Amino acid sequence: MLTGLWIRDVVLIEALDLSVGPGLTALTGETGAGKSILLDALGLATGARAESGLVRRGSAQASASAAFSPPPGHPVWSLLEARGLEAAPGEDLILRRVLSADGRSRAFVNDQPSSVGALREIGALLIEVHGQHETVGLLDARTHRDLLDAYGGHAPLAKATAQAWGAWREAEARLEALGRDAAALEAEAEEAGRLLAELDALAPEAGEETALAEKRAVLGAAEKALADINLAGEALEGLPPRLASALRALGQARSRALAAGAAAEGPAVQRLAEAEAALDAVFSGLQEAEAAVESAASAFDFRADDLEKAEERLFALRAAARRMGCAVEALPERRQALAERLARLDSGEAELAAARREAAEAEGRYIAAAAALTAARRAAAEALALAVESELPPLKLERARFRVALETLAPDRAGPGGCDRILFEVATNPGAPFGDLTTVASGGELARFALALKASLAGRGGEPPLMIFDEVDQGVGGAVADAVGLRLRRLAREGQVLVVTHSPQVAARADAHWRIAKAGDDEALRTRVEVLDAAAREEEIARMLAGAQVTNEARAAARALMHA
C-alpha cells in the first residue's frame, strides 16, 4: 500500500507532501489543473521514464519520493534481497528519484543508491496503471498465465508441475552427461586398453622409483668397493710364497750357524732368530690379511647383473611415465584409473539404459502434471471469460466479447509453468475477430476492460498492488459512470485504488477525495492539492454535476450520490 508521496519541483508543483490511506482515493479538478502531474511524480519515484521537462522551470532538479508498506510475504522483499538492497520486511519501503534539469537522474531505495532499472522492477510489483494512454501490469501478456492460475486457484497444480519439470530437467541432464561420458569412453577405449595392458605388464608399485634409485646408488658403490678389494687381493697374491721362502732361508742360515759351532746365545744366532721370528709374524699377519680381504669381498652381496636389472627397471618406469604424461609415482594410480574407466565402459550401457528409463519416467510425470494443469486452466478460462463478459455491459461494452486464448505447446517447448500459452483477447464488435487487448481496444475501452478484468479477478490474485485508473470513465456518464464507481469501490475493499476522474458518480464512491487546482498568475502558476472533508466533498461533487454555477439542487444530488 502507498502511504506517502513527497514531491519537490515537479512541473507546477513546488512542494507537496501527501499521506495516502487505504481504499479508493478520487482525484478531481478542472481540466489542466495538474492531476496528471501527481501521477507523473509517482511514476518518477517508481522508475518510469522521465524527461527533463518534469523539472519545474527555474529549478535545478526535481524529486519525488513514495513510501509503501508491503506485507512481510510480498515478493518485493525477495527482489530487494536479490538486488543486494537492505530492507526489513514489515518496515516502510521508500523509493526516491532525483531528476536534474539536464535529464540525468539518480535513484534510491531506503536511501541506498540504486539503478533506475531496479526502481522500475520494484515499482512494477507495487503499482498497476490503467489509463487512456498507458496500461501497465494487468494487460501485459506475460502476466496472463499467472492471473488465470490465481483466478482458478491452481497453486498446488502449478507447484507440482514446476517440481515435475525440475525433476525431468535433472534426469535429462544426467542422461546427457552419461551419454557424453559413454561416447568419450568409447572413443578412448582402444587407447585406454593398450595403456592398461602396458601398465599391467609393467606392474608399477607405489614408491618403486625411490627404492630403485636407492638400490642403484648402493649397487654402484658396491661395485666400485669390490673392485678396490680385488685390487688389494691381487696385490697380496705373490707375497705368501716369497715370505715362506724367506722364512725357510733364515731357518737354514740359523741351522748352519749352530752347526759351525756358533753359540746359541751368540749374537749371530740371536739376530737370525729375531729375524726369523719377525718374518714369521709377518707371514702370519699376511695370511690373516688375505683371509680378511676374502671375507670383506664375500660381505658385499653383489651380482654383476643386479645393477643392470635395477637400471633397466628404472628406465622402463620413467619411459612409461613420459609416454603417459605423469610422474612415475602416479603410474599405479593411472593403472587403477584406466581399469576403472574401462570397467565403466563395460557397465556404462546398463547405467545409460537406466538413465534413459528415469528420464522417460520423469518426462511422463511432467506431461501428466502439465496435462492436469492444462485441464484446470481450460475450465478456469471459461469461467473467467464468463465473469469478465458479465462485467462488460454495465461498463458500456455490451457489444464486446472477451475470451482467454489457451494454446497447448509440445513438451519440448514447455517449461516449469506448464505447456500452455495464455492470452487475454477481445472483440469489440459483433463479427469482429478476436485480438490482443492492447491492439484491439481504444484507450477508453482498454481502461474499462482492465476494470472489468480486475473486478473479475478481485480476491484471487494474491497481494493486490496499488491500482491507478486515469480517466477510466472518459466518454461515459450516468449509469455507466455509476457502474465504474461501484467496481472501483469493490476493488478498493481488497486493495488500494487511485482514480483520476471527471465523473461525480465515481468521485462519490471514494473513501478519500483530493481536489487538484491551479493558483497564481501566468508568471508563477502552482498546482495545489486539497484534501477534502465531507462538506468540501459535497461541494466539489455538486460542482462536477452542475458546472460553474453550483445550485442547491446540485448539492442535494451530490449528497444523494455520496450516500447511495
Order of alpha helices (4+ residues) and beta strands (2+ residues): beta-beta-beta-alpha-beta-alpha-beta-beta-beta-alpha-beta-beta-alpha-alpha-alpha-alpha-alpha-alpha-alpha-beta-beta-beta-alpha-alpha-beta-alpha-beta-alpha-beta-beta-alpha-alpha
